[in-house]
Amino acid sequence: MRAVTLIALVVAGSAAVAGGWYYGVAMKPREQAAITGGGLMFPGLAAKLHDAAKLEITHQGKQTVIEKRADGGWGVASMHDYPIQDVKLRGVLTSLTELRLLEPRTGNPAEFARLGVEDPSGAAASGDLLRLLDANGQPIVAVIVGHRRVRSQGHVPDEVYVRRPDETQSWLAEGALQADADASAWLDRDILNIAQDKIAAVVVGDGALVFGRVDGKFTLTKPAEHPKLEDYKVDNVSRALETLTLQSVKADADAGGEPAGQAVFTTLDGLAVKVTLLHADKDVWVRFAVSGPDNVKAEADRLSARVAGWSYQVPSWKEKSLVPAIDDLKAAEPPASAPVAAHPAPEPEPAPPAAAAPEAAAPEAASHDVAAPAPEPASPEPAAPETEKK
């Protein structure tokens, strides 16, 4: 989105909010008016946003700079002005124009850390210094953004502690202002979005693998003889450029890595996207070059202006769809079934033991040293119980 359009939307939105606040107070309950009432922290800011050229966010002594580019868009200065999310910048600018001071809080610098409005240059500071500058480097707005106030009630406005950096007075303000000091959080993460059904062909390397449409179905056409493939893995190749997003980005001059393959995706109308794969340790990076015939030249130029000169880190699993190898597409081998053990022949049951012969009568002892065992005395018959006499 162009800067003029972005600023115009912010100005129009701010005017609508201001008008609604002005004309609507009399119709609100007194309790709600007491909560939302308060003067703007930066009156007249909306009209000055046309001059904005740089946004600085300082946190714990480190600074993130978002600046206007030559083409009118905004980018992250530390990343060669790579484009940012327009909606994120619009949210910050709108919040600045709507910020209202509700209550004065501490003016004691010793208490600033409790609210998060201490000097953001300190190594342990929790707040952020936000400065909006014009093209000449002159500040339009400067504010230290502290902790958000936690409210247990529902349906109440957001509140945050703030302080102007050249004042000791801190304030509780109404507004949803947040200053994100992480440069990567500002990046526009969308790279390309070419729908699956628009991909006509994919050529990997020098033609080692060629994909095309046969009777409308996306399939591997070269080599003609190949192992069984998983249909969903082949489909993933046609989806490789669909909603493709980055994890990180570098200018080509700053990016390293070893070339690991190439592929060319061609759409039904002739747009060609060349993908170059790079390996840097365990990370996967890609570069894109876009071209096409006259009928798609405008689209090719638009995409080329976006991706040319940049190296993008993408999730490692995307490698198998961006620059696939045949082994990446093969169907899983069915698990080998365990061999069935042959049942051994049943062993013959042992023959029952022969009946023991009756013992012969013990011969008379030949020696007087061995005495034959004496027979056990017979147990006496138990006496019959006496019957009860009447």
C-alpha positions as CSV (number, residue, x, y, z in Angstrom):
1,M,0.0,0.0,0.0
2,R,1.4,3.4,-0.9
3,A,2.3,5.8,1.9
4,V,-0.2,8.4,0.7
5,T,-3.1,5.9,0.8
6,L,-1.9,4.6,4.2
7,I,-1.7,8.1,5.7
8,A,-5.1,9.1,4.2
9,L,-6.8,6.1,5.8
10,V,-5.2,6.9,9.2
11,V,-6.3,10.6,8.9
12,A,-9.9,9.7,7.9
13,G,-10.2,7.1,10.6
14,S,-8.9,9.5,13.3
15,A,-11.4,12.2,12.2
16,A,-14.2,9.7,12.4
17,V,-13.2,8.6,15.9
18,A,-12.8,12.2,17.0
19,G,-16.1,13.2,15.6
20,G,-17.8,10.3,17.3
21,W,-16.3,11.1,20.6
22,Y,-17.3,14.8,20.3
23,Y,-20.9,14.3,19.3
24,G,-21.5,11.1,21.3
25,V,-20.5,12.1,24.8
26,A,-23.9,13.5,25.8
27,M,-25.6,10.3,24.8
28,K,-23.4,8.1,27.0
29,P,-23.9,7.4,30.8
30,R,-21.9,9.6,33.1
31,E,-19.9,6.6,34.3
32,Q,-18.7,5.8,30.8
33,A,-18.0,9.4,30.1
34,A,-15.8,9.5,33.2
35,I,-13.8,6.5,31.9
36,T,-13.3,7.6,28.3
37,G,-13.1,11.3,28.8
38,G,-9.7,13.1,28.6
39,G,-7.7,15.2,26.3
40,L,-5.7,13.9,23.4
41,M,-2.0,13.4,24.2
42,F,-1.1,14.6,20.7
43,P,-3.8,16.9,19.4
44,G,-3.5,17.8,15.8
45,L,-1.2,14.8,15.1
46,A,-3.4,13.3,12.3
47,A,-2.7,16.3,10.0
48,K,1.1,15.9,10.6
49,L,1.2,12.3,9.5
50,H,1.7,13.3,5.9
51,D,5.2,14.4,6.8
52,A,6.1,11.1,8.6
53,A,9.2,9.4,7.2
54,K,10.7,7.3,10.0
55,L,9.6,5.5,13.1
56,E,12.2,4.7,15.7
57,I,11.6,2.2,18.5
58,T,14.2,1.9,21.3
59,H,14.2,-0.9,23.8
60,Q,16.9,-1.7,26.3
61,G,19.3,0.5,24.3
62,K,18.7,-1.2,21.0
63,Q,16.8,0.5,18.2
64,T,14.6,-0.7,15.4
65,V,14.0,1.7,12.6
66,I,11.0,1.6,10.2
67,E,11.5,4.1,7.3
68,K,9.8,5.2,4.2
69,R,11.4,3.8,1.0
70,A,12.0,5.5,-2.3
71,D,8.9,3.8,-3.8
72,G,6.7,5.3,-1.1
73,G,6.3,2.1,0.9
74,W,7.9,1.4,4.3
75,G,10.6,-1.0,5.2
76,V,12.9,-2.3,8.0
77,A,16.1,-0.2,7.8
78,S,18.4,-3.0,9.2
79,M,17.1,-5.4,6.6
80,H,17.8,-3.3,3.5
81,D,14.3,-1.7,3.8
82,Y,12.5,-5.0,3.3
83,P,8.7,-4.3,3.1
84,I,6.8,-4.3,6.4
85,Q,3.2,-5.1,7.2
86,D,1.2,-2.0,6.3
87,V,-1.5,-2.9,8.8
88,K,1.0,-2.9,11.7
89,L,2.3,0.6,10.9
90,R,-1.3,1.8,10.4
91,G,-2.2,0.5,13.9
92,V,0.7,2.3,15.6
93,L,-0.1,5.6,13.8
94,T,-3.8,5.4,14.5
95,S,-3.2,4.6,18.2
96,L,-0.9,7.6,18.5
97,T,-3.7,9.9,17.2
98,E,-6.3,8.4,19.6
99,L,-4.2,8.3,22.8
100,R,-6.0,10.2,25.6
101,L,-4.5,11.2,29.0
102,L,-6.8,10.0,31.8
103,E,-5.0,10.5,35.1
104,P,-1.6,11.8,36.2
105,R,0.6,9.2,37.9
106,T,4.0,9.4,39.6
107,G,6.5,12.1,38.9
108,N,9.2,10.4,40.9
109,P,11.9,8.9,38.6
110,A,12.5,6.2,41.3
111,E,9.0,4.9,40.7
112,F,9.1,4.9,36.8
113,A,10.2,1.3,36.5
114,R,7.1,0.2,38.3
115,L,5.0,1.6,35.5
116,G,7.5,0.7,32.7
117,V,8.2,4.3,31.8
118,E,11.9,4.5,32.9
119,D,14.6,5.4,30.4
120,P,14.4,2.8,27.7
121,S,18.2,3.0,27.1
122,G,18.8,1.0,30.3
123,A,19.7,-2.7,29.9
124,A,16.9,-3.8,32.2
125,A,14.2,-1.3,31.0
126,S,10.8,-2.7,30.2
127,G,9.4,0.2,28.3
128,D,9.9,1.5,24.8
129,L,10.7,4.9,23.4
130,L,8.7,5.6,20.3
131,R,9.7,8.5,18.0
132,L,8.0,9.5,14.7
133,L,10.3,11.7,12.6
134,D,9.8,13.7,9.4
135,A,12.1,13.6,6.3
136,N,14.5,16.1,7.9
137,G,14.9,14.0,11.1
138,Q,12.8,16.4,13.2
139,P,10.5,14.6,15.8
140,I,6.8,14.8,15.2
141,V,6.0,12.6,18.2
142,A,8.1,11.2,21.1
143,V,6.6,9.1,23.9
144,I,7.8,6.4,26.3
145,V,5.3,3.5,26.3
146,G,5.1,1.5,29.5
147,H,3.1,-1.3,30.9
148,R,-0.5,-1.9,29.9
149,R,-3.0,-1.7,32.8
150,V,-4.6,-5.0,33.5
151,R,-8.4,-4.7,34.0
152,S,-10.5,-7.4,35.4
153,Q,-13.8,-5.9,34.0
154,G,-14.9,-6.8,30.5
155,H,-15.8,-4.3,27.8
156,V,-13.5,-1.5,29.0
157,P,-11.1,0.5,26.9
158,D,-7.4,-0.5,26.8
159,E,-5.1,1.6,29.1
160,V,-1.4,2.1,29.1
161,Y,1.1,4.1,31.1
162,V,3.0,6.7,29.2
163,R,5.5,9.6,29.7
164,R,7.0,12.2,27.4
165,P,10.8,11.7,27.4
166,D,11.5,15.3,28.3
167,E,9.0,15.3,31.3
168,T,9.0,13.7,34.7
169,Q,5.2,13.5,34.9
170,S,3.8,10.0,33.9
171,W,0.2,9.3,32.9
172,L,-2.4,6.6,32.7
173,A,-3.7,6.9,29.1
174,E,-6.6,5.3,27.3
175,G,-5.5,3.6,24.1
176,A,-4.1,0.4,22.6
177,L,-0.7,1.7,21.7
178,Q,2.0,-1.0,21.5
179,A,5.5,-0.5,20.3
180,D,7.1,-3.7,18.9
181,A,10.8,-3.5,19.1
182,D,11.5,-6.8,17.3
183,A,12.4,-5.9,13.8
184,S,11.5,-9.4,12.4
185,A,7.9,-8.9,13.8
186,W,7.4,-6.0,11.3
187,L,8.3,-8.0,8.2
188,D,5.6,-8.8,5.6
189,R,6.0,-12.6,5.6
190,D,4.2,-13.3,2.4
191,I,6.5,-14.2,-0.5
192,L,4.4,-15.7,-3.2
193,N,0.9,-17.1,-3.6
194,I,0.3,-19.0,-6.8
195,A,-2.6,-21.4,-6.6
196,Q,-2.1,-25.1,-7.2
197,D,-4.6,-25.2,-10.1
198,K,-2.6,-22.6,-12.0
199,I,0.6,-24.7,-12.1
200,A,1.0,-26.3,-15.6
201,A,4.5,-27.8,-15.3
202,V,7.5,-28.1,-13.1
203,V,11.0,-29.0,-14.3
204,V,13.6,-30.0,-11.7
205,G,17.3,-29.4,-12.4
206,D,18.2,-30.1,-16.1
207,G,15.0,-32.2,-16.6
208,A,15.8,-35.0,-14.3
209,L,12.2,-34.7,-13.1
210,V,9.4,-33.2,-15.1
211,F,5.8,-32.7,-13.8
212,G,2.8,-31.9,-16.0
213,R,-0.9,-32.3,-16.3
214,V,-2.3,-35.4,-17.9
215,D,-6.1,-35.3,-18.3
216,G,-6.1,-32.4,-15.8
217,K,-4.2,-34.4,-13.2
218,F,-0.8,-33.1,-12.0
219,T,1.6,-36.0,-12.3
220,L,5.3,-36.9,-12.8
221,T,5.8,-37.4,-16.6
222,K,9.6,-37.9,-16.6
223,P,11.1,-40.4,-16.0
224,A,8.3,-42.4,-17.5
225,E,9.4,-45.5,-15.5
226,H,9.5,-44.7,-11.9
227,P,8.7,-46.4,-8.6
228,K,5.2,-46.0,-7.1
229,L,4.7,-42.4,-5.8
230,E,2.4,-41.0,-3.1
231,D,-0.3,-38.9,-4.8
232,Y,-0.3,-36.3,-2.0
233,K,3.5,-35.8,-2.3
234,V,3.2,-35.1,-6.0
235,D,0.3,-32.7,-5.2
236,N,2.5,-30.9,-2.7
237,V,4.9,-30.0,-5.6
238,S,2.0,-28.2,-7.4
239,R,1.2,-26.4,-4.1
240,A,4.8,-25.3,-3.4
241,L,4.2,-21.6,-4.3
242,E,0.8,-21.4,-2.6
243,T,0.7,-19.1,0.4
244,L,4.5,-19.3,0.7
245,T,5.8,-17.4,3.7
246,L,9.3,-16.6,5.1
247,Q,10.9,-17.3,8.4
248,S,13.7,-14.8,7.8
249,V,15.1,-12.8,4.9
250,K,18.4,-11.4,3.8
251,A,19.7,-9.4,0.9
252,D,21.5,-11.7,-1.6
253,A,24.8,-10.0,-0.8
254,D,24.4,-10.9,2.9
255,A,23.2,-14.4,2.5
256,G,25.5,-17.4,2.4
257,G,24.8,-21.1,1.7
258,E,25.7,-23.7,-0.9
259,P,23.5,-24.2,-4.0
260,A,21.4,-27.4,-3.6
261,G,19.2,-27.5,-6.7
262,Q,16.9,-25.6,-9.0
263,A,13.4,-25.9,-10.3
264,V,11.2,-23.9,-12.7
265,F,7.4,-23.6,-12.1
266,T,5.4,-22.6,-15.1
267,T,1.7,-21.5,-14.9
268,L,-1.0,-22.1,-17.4
269,D,-0.6,-18.6,-18.8
270,G,3.2,-18.8,-19.1
271,L,4.4,-17.1,-16.0
272,A,7.8,-18.8,-15.0
273,V,9.2,-18.8,-11.5
274,K,12.7,-20.1,-11.1
275,V,13.6,-21.4,-7.7
276,T,17.2,-21.7,-6.5
277,L,17.7,-23.8,-3.3
278,L,20.5,-23.1,-0.8
279,H,21.7,-25.0,2.2
280,A,23.3,-23.0,5.1
281,D,24.1,-25.4,7.9
282,K,20.6,-26.9,8.7
283,D,18.7,-24.0,7.3
284,V,17.0,-24.0,3.9
285,W,17.1,-20.7,1.9
286,V,15.6,-20.0,-1.5
287,R,15.9,-17.3,-4.2
288,F,13.3,-16.5,-6.9
289,A,13.5,-15.1,-10.4
290,V,10.2,-14.4,-12.3
291,S,9.7,-13.9,-16.0
292,G,7.0,-14.4,-18.6
293,P,5.7,-13.5,-22.1
294,D,3.9,-10.3,-22.9
295,N,0.5,-11.5,-21.8
296,V,1.8,-11.8,-18.2
297,K,4.5,-9.2,-18.2
298,A,2.8,-6.9,-15.8
299,E,2.4,-9.7,-13.2
300,A,6.0,-10.9,-13.8
301,D,7.3,-7.4,-13.2
302,R,5.3,-7.0,-10.1
303,L,6.5,-10.3,-8.6
304,S,10.1,-9.7,-9.7
305,A,10.2,-6.3,-8.1
306,R,9.1,-8.0,-4.8
307,V,11.5,-11.0,-4.8
308,A,14.5,-10.0,-6.8
309,G,17.6,-9.5,-4.7
310,W,16.3,-11.3,-1.7
311,S,17.1,-14.7,-0.1
312,Y,14.4,-16.2,2.0
313,Q,14.6,-18.8,4.8
314,V,11.7,-21.2,4.6
315,P,10.8,-24.3,6.7
316,S,13.0,-27.2,5.9
317,W,10.1,-29.4,4.9
318,K,9.4,-27.1,2.0
319,E,12.5,-28.4,0.2
320,K,10.8,-31.6,-0.8
321,S,8.1,-29.7,-2.7
322,L,10.2,-26.8,-4.1
323,V,13.0,-28.9,-5.5
324,P,12.0,-32.5,-5.1
325,A,14.0,-35.7,-5.6
326,I,12.5,-39.0,-6.7
327,D,13.1,-40.4,-3.2
328,D,11.0,-37.6,-1.7
329,L,8.0,-38.7,-3.7
330,K,8.1,-42.5,-3.3
331,A,5.3,-44.3,-1.6
332,A,6.2,-46.0,1.6
333,E,7.1,-49.6,1.4
334,P,4.6,-51.9,3.0
335,P,5.9,-53.5,6.1
336,A,7.4,-56.9,5.5
337,S,5.2,-59.6,6.9
338,A,6.9,-62.0,9.4
339,P,7.4,-65.5,8.0
340,V,4.9,-68.0,9.2
341,A,6.7,-70.7,11.3
342,A,6.0,-74.3,10.2
343,H,4.2,-76.3,12.8
344,P,6.5,-79.2,13.9
345,A,5.0,-82.7,13.8
346,P,3.5,-83.6,17.1
347,E,5.8,-85.8,19.1
348,P,4.3,-89.3,19.9
349,E,2.9,-89.5,23.3
350,P,5.1,-91.6,25.6
351,A,3.7,-95.1,26.3
352,P,2.1,-95.4,29.7
353,P,4.5,-97.1,32.2
354,A,4.2,-100.8,32.6
355,A,2.3,-102.0,35.7
356,A,4.7,-102.7,38.5
357,A,5.1,-106.4,39.4
358,P,4.0,-107.2,42.9
359,E,6.8,-107.2,45.4
360,A,8.1,-110.6,46.3
361,A,8.0,-111.6,49.9
362,A,11.0,-110.2,51.7
363,P,13.5,-113.0,52.2
364,E,14.5,-113.8,55.7
365,A,17.3,-111.7,56.8
366,A,20.6,-113.4,56.2
367,S,22.2,-111.4,58.9
368,H,21.2,-110.8,62.5
369,D,22.6,-107.3,62.2
370,V,19.6,-106.2,60.1
371,A,16.2,-106.4,61.8
372,A,13.0,-106.5,59.9
373,P,10.8,-103.5,60.7
374,A,8.2,-104.2,63.3
375,P,4.6,-103.9,62.2
376,E,2.9,-100.7,63.4
377,P,0.3,-101.3,66.2
378,A,-3.2,-101.1,65.0
379,S,-5.1,-98.0,66.1
380,P,-7.6,-98.8,68.7
381,E,-11.2,-98.4,67.7
382,P,-12.7,-95.2,69.0
383,A,-15.1,-95.8,71.9
384,A,-18.7,-95.3,71.1
385,P,-20.0,-92.1,72.7
386,E,-22.1,-92.5,75.6
387,T,-25.8,-91.9,75.2
388,E,-27.4,-89.3,77.4
389,K,-29.3,-91.1,80.1
390,K,-32.8,-89.9,80.8
